[in-house]
Amino acid sequence: MRFPELLTCALLLQAGCEKPRDKSPSAAPDQERTPATSANPSTGQEAPRSTAQDQTAALLKRLTQAARRYGVEQRRVPNDLAELVSQGYLSELPQPPPGKKFGINKDLEVYLTSR
């Protein structure tokens, strides 16, 4: 089997093996689960709780999905995220957290590394 076919098979297997969504009995089956909330003391309104780690993890997941889609369609690993933007796989180049930069490994996973 040639590398492009092997890469495509591996990516399809990876996509099929992703962790299923949490289906707790308290959530209706057709509704999205909402994030935990806390009251904002100044306004009394509910505000979603989201940590910087959660946001970074979600961003890395989204970037990895774009890199994998690129890898399947172009049959190669992109050089960097700018290539994903120029080819239309991402709408804009995201800013990494301070002191970090994005990298893409041979498994088409986007990760953070120190500058």
C-alpha positions, 0 to 999 in steps of 0.5 A: 500500500502506498503512503497516500492510501495508508495515510487516508486509511489511518485518518479515516480510522482515527475519525471513526475512533473518536470518543463519543459525545457525553449522553447524560440522562439529564440532557435531552437527546436532541439538545446540545449540552450547555457549559457550566455557568456561574452568576456574574455578581455585577449583572446577576446574569449567568456567564459561561465558565471557560478556562484558558486551557479549555479554549486552547484545547478546543482551538488545537482540536479545530486546527488539527481537524483542518490539518487532517482534512488538508492531509487527506485532500492534498495527500501531504502534511502542510508546512504550517498553519499559514498554508491552511489559511492560504488554501482555504482550510482555515478562515484566519491564522489564529494567535498562539498563547503568549510565548508559544507557537503552533506546530504540525507533526507527521500525524497531522496533529497541531500542537503548541511548543515554546518559541 
